[in-house]
């Protein structure tokens, strides 16, 4: 299956405890069908001090299942589904089905 969500995409959470939040995809974990989104699914972790970081309680993003994410339409910012099409120069690009606008540059 083609990758619909990639690093750097603007997404909206459509289900779960953070429903309605919006953020940028920081990392995609394709084997687990999960993604890490900036400012979404924040959890607290108790971390031991190390050479590069002080210890304590750290708040960071946890992975969220990609079925709970939808792309933000570039035109109006509302959730949209993604389609694929080929341009005249032969490139395969993603586009927002809601507005028809291209997501890939």
Buried (B, 14 or more C-beta within 10 A) or exposed (E): EEEBBEEEBBBBBEEBEBEEBBBBBBEBEEEEEBBBBBEBBEEEEEEEEEEEEEEEEEEEBEBBBBEBBBBBBBEEEEBBEBEEEEEEEEEEEBBBEBEEEEBEE
